[in-house]
Amino acid sequence: MSNDKCAETCTTSAPITPIQEPPPNGVPRVHMPDRSQIDPRPRELEFLLPEWHTARIVWGYVIGLNLSDLYAQIKAFEGSEGRTPIAPEILLALWLYATLDGVGSAREVARLTEESDAYRWICGGVSVNYHTLADFRSQSGETFSQLLTDSLASLMSVGVVDLESVAQDGIRVRASAGAASFRTKVTLEELLEIAHKRVQDLKQELHDDPGACNRRKQAAMLRAVTEREARIEAALARLPELAEIKERQGEKPESARASTTDADATVMKMGDGGFRPAYNIEFSGDTKSMAITGVDVVTTGSDMAQMAPMVAQVVTRCGRAPKNWLVDGGFVAHDQIDAVSGLTMVIAPVPKPKAAAKDKKAVADIQTTTELKLKTPDDRYRRKPTDSPAVGDWRERMDTDEARELYKKRAATAECINAQARNRGLQQLPVRGLVKVKAVARLFALAHNLMVTLRLAPQLLGIGTGLSAMPAMAT
């Protein structure tokens, strides 16, 4: 049969129905969908979401914030010319809701503002593009930090955060850079020379033929090459720091490599044992409420020097230091314990002596002989002649049942905060550069504390007080 006859037969034949025995009472009559008809029911955006929807909670939180810093950057005023910018409340609410929704891409958020009812409701008819969203997040890091401080002040005012104990831990997050982008100094210098020559050539082309029809394309090419040149220069500027780290590790300094994609990214050992470009994001959290009290981003994979800076940050944010500071063995350094002495009490495991750890037979003998265990005290808890008063106190303190019981709260707090960040999309960073990564980390902390407020102090959001259209919600 020819194709034409086949098409004619398929067009004129009766609809195909499943082969089945007709029921004894006749063929059933049902309603089937007709999706070719036009829906005659236009709806207001206000009725797109139920009253308890998270987007409404986020908006109710945002409109109560002090955004004077963001409004101070707006140059359009009533009665003057110029394009009217998007309200900062809309952009902040979009990013907070997207963070809770596990969305980190500005392009994806922009797409959802056209397709998702929740994002459309937040926009309220205002058109948002991904450039505006990306710029807002990258440039608002300091504002996010101040809003985090304000959220802690609110939670402390109602007794939710008491700073009795604070736990700190780091989470290594994959950077937006490939392993192949890391180059040595010799290669970086060669690439910089090539990029510099390409920039000069493009500038000369634009100068020689300014009226060319492809001027816009040439300008875009020049912008791309100039940005690459700047990234290579940034990678060269960071090489001395990486070379110093290599030297401390006993490796050759000339083997240090920096990324031409993200100069601030560092190859770190990840949780699965592999090595990938990443950032180390530090969170500290109140053990009572699970609220995040501090956030920082460092470009080293070690937590060894991160305790004192985080304690200082929490003191600045909250006005006082926590009574207890809970960290794991990766943070334990004698200079760090000395730095925070007088501010807080460090609760961290005392590492076993290296010599004892290597002598497996001696350790086995101690573990199998109950009498010897009782008679032989653990030397690591003894104050040593070289210890400072703070380090000696820490050793003796960790030999008590009270300190061991208190240390159990560390994992329950710090690991939970890290896990929630992972669940909200903090698997790989969507931005490049330390400044932008800090903005993303602070946004995660702000979204986290919003959920803590909803759970433990909903009255701060106006829920159940008559200040909001949302009904009272169970905590």
Secondary structure, 3 states (H helix, E strand, C coil): CCHHHHHHHHHHCCCCCCCCCCCCCCCCCCCCCCCCCCCCCCCCHHHCCCCCCHHHHHHHHHCCCCCHHHHCCCCCCCCCCCCCCCCHHHHHHHHHHHHHCCCCCHHHHHHHHHHCHHHHHHHCCCCCCHHHHHHHHHHCHHHHHHHHHHHHHHHHHCCCCCCCEEEEEEEEEECCCCHHHEECHHHHHHHHHHHHHHHHHHHHHHHHCCCCCCHHHHHHHHHHHHHHHHHHHHHHHHHHHHHHHHHHCCCCHHHCCEECCCCCCEEEECCCCCEEEEEEEEEEEECCCCCEEEEEEECCCCCCCCHHHHHHHHHHHHCCCCCEEECCHHHCCHHHHHHHCCCCEEECCCCCCHHHHHCHHHHHHHHHCHHHHHHCCCHHHCCCCCCCHHHHHHHHHCCCHHHHHHHHHHHHHHHHHHHHHHHCCCCECCCCCHHHHHHHHHHHHHHHHHHHHHHHCHHHHCCCCCCCCCCCCCC
